[in-house]
Amino acid sequence: MSTSTIPTSRNEESLVTSHKGKLENKVAVITGGSSGIGLAIAKEFEAQGASIVVFGRNEKTAEIVRENLNDKALAVKGNVTNIADLERLYVQTKESFGKIDTLIVNAGIAQFLPIEAVDEEHFDSIFNINVKGAYFTIQQALPLLSEGATIVLIASAVTQIGLPGSSVYSATKAALRSLARTLSTELLPRGIRVNTLSPGPIDTPLFEKFDMPKEEVEKFGEWMIGQHPMKRFGSAEEMAKAALFLASSDSSYITGIELIADGGMTQL
Ligand SMILES: NC(=O)c1ccc[n+]([C@@H]2O[C@H](COP(=O)([O-])OP(=O)(O)OC[C@H]3O[C@@H](n4cnc5c(N)ncnc54)[C@H](OP(=O)(O)O)[C@@H]3O)[C@@H](O)[C@H]2O)c1
């Protein structure tokens, strides 16, 4: 059979390299977009032509958006564990932009404890934000997602390894990786692609929020760098480039994958 008869959903025009941004006329919603990886994604996507909606629980979300993004960007303050807040996020997104073309499911927390020290509160708080929050972030967005939209779930390279002390956090990220596989099948009839981006250790405020003494966090960071093939943390900007690939049509034949952006940490 000649290859010209093999059906493809891409038209020839889209194969030509464009000098325009990769997200021109697109609307991107980024949860946890007021800090770290999410903020870097918001800036990168804006530079690529997208209209940006940032959702964050931080009191300063609106201020951060004003300082870092253009005046078209919308800031919505809320908590991903609260479905009413998510409904408000999407009502405001609809009012401002009418649709969503790419949804970055990024809001998350990390706390590390050995299994003996984990209590119900620790377990529930991390699962509530990282898993329940992500799940309903996607479910509530469905009516607004355009045909051919993309969803990127920010998991973690800990889906690939056993990192002592991370049992609850790692289980939440493994749940996201599974969710991306299932939803990629459920949403494919609408042309929606769902992928996971799993960062390695990235230099963000996440580590300052660890519920442990500063010296212990520093020791953990040094240990991590010592183990790492590149002997460094990644940057939020490096993650934004990887997210851009999954969010844009550059990855048009990719769905259901886990892109591990960890400088080789879990591969070498
Ligand atoms: N940094 C790393 O090494 C690394 C590695 C692998 C995966 N990740 C993942 O990458 C994602 C972003 O992390 P980051 O490193 O950029 O950390 P970060 O700087 O702490 O950013 C996390 C963002 O999520 C928001 N957030 C947390 N809980 C929320 C909630 N319940 N509702 C709404 N927003 C909430 C935070 O808001 P507040 O500031 O108000 O809490 C913050 O804006 C997380 O899912 C994390 O698990 C990070």
The ligand as an ORCA input file, in Angstrom:
! r2SCAN-3c Opt
* xyz 0 1
  N       9.994     20.836     42.224
  C      10.194     19.547     41.986
  O      11.287     19.022     42.209
  C       9.104     18.696     41.414
  C       9.447     17.434     40.948
  C       8.462     16.623     40.418
  C       7.157     17.063     40.372
  N       6.842     18.306     40.838
  C       5.431     18.697     40.755
  O       5.323     19.889     40.043
  C       4.160     20.600     40.446
  C       4.531     22.045     40.720
  O       5.451     22.067     41.794
  P       6.560     23.195     42.010
  O       7.841     22.505     42.218
  O       6.437     24.239     40.980
  O       6.114     23.705     43.460
  P       5.554     25.124     43.976
  O       6.483     26.208     43.564
  O       5.273     24.897     45.414
  O       4.204     25.297     43.154
  C       3.055     24.564     43.450
  C       1.866     25.397     43.092
  O       0.662     24.641     43.355
  C      -0.206     25.455     44.127
  N      -1.076     24.660     44.957
  C      -0.737     23.773     45.915
  N      -1.838     23.275     46.482
  C      -2.887     23.860     45.881
  C      -4.284     23.770     46.051
  N      -4.820     22.962     46.973
  N      -5.089     24.511     45.243
  C      -4.557     25.349     44.316
  N      -3.241     25.494     44.129
  C      -2.417     24.756     44.904
  C       0.750     26.268     44.983
  O       0.090     27.362     45.561
  P       0.553     27.874     47.038
  O       1.851     28.571     46.775
  O      -0.519     28.780     47.458
  O       0.678     26.649     47.894
  C       1.778     26.647     43.940
  O       1.314     27.724     43.135
  C       3.611     19.873     41.673
  O       2.538     19.046     41.286
  C       4.800     19.005     42.097
  O       4.397     17.834     42.775
  C       7.775     19.138     41.356
*
